[in-house]
Amino acid sequence: MNKKKGTLYIVPTPIGNLTDITYRAISVLKKIDIIAAENINHTKILIRNYKIIKNIISVNKHNERTKSKKLIIQLQEGKNIALVSNAGTPTINDPGYYLINYCHQFEIKIVPLPGPCAAITALSASGLSNNKFCYEGFIPSKNIIRKKLLNNLKKETRTIIFYETSNRIISSMRDITQELGADRQIVLAKELTKKWELIQRNTSINILSWLENNKCNIRGEITIITSGFQEKKINILPKTVLNALQILQSKLSLKEAIHITAKLYKISKNLLYSHITSKK
């Protein structure tokens, strides 16, 4: 008779505030046999807080392939395992990809639990369009690759979510401002759920300026959310308006010509100014 296989539980953990863990996550961590953790010492802080004593095995980006093969054997032998990362939902920019793929290959049951995720937490508070968005993970550390990625995303119409570290945030924001535009709406969320939580929304140029003037307050992992690309609307003025503006311009100053044309045709002066400057 074949022995019953174990189950792999994907268990999200708090991204800062330890009380953000769910009752179900605690229940699962108490009943499983092994915890597969990104960092053993980090996970010990969490489970000690909830009086959980378990065997913890390190599964990180350096040993993920080999450790996943060993864990699959234990799952096949009937052991139940919880996969956790340092913070948030496992496999989202964290180890777990290989283990989960092996589980699918060997028909091991996978049970994902809902829970914390910095990207979604920040998005919910961004005030930017969130019915369609794309997640790009950590922004590349190398300047050339980073600029190439941002340039490729220039015309992306969906809201874009990035992760970034405190030591690279200013360099990345400079490139975002340059490649996506100084007027792009940005939400910067740092230290989410912690005592020093901060959520800033402004144009990219103003966010960059704030960062450059507050270097001492930048710490921890940061979520950057940028609004999607929007085509600038080109307002086509009627020919009669353009003819009148041209005639008035030949006799009066630009300011006076625009003022009179706007009054005659009940058109915004800004629209007329935009038309003139776009022709230069």
VENVEN-V782703 format. One line per field, one symbol per residue. burial: # if it has 24 or more other ideal C-beta (glycine too) atoms within 12 Angstrom, else .. A space follows every 10 residues. Layout:
burial=???
This chain:
burial=.....##### ######...# #...##.##. .######### .##..##..# .#.#.##### ...#..##.# ##.###..## ########## ######.### .##....#.# ###.###### ###..#.#.# ..#.##.### .....#..## ..#..#..## ####.#.### #######.## #..####### ###....### ####..##.# #......#.# #########. ......#... #..##..#.. ......##.. ##....#... ##..#.....
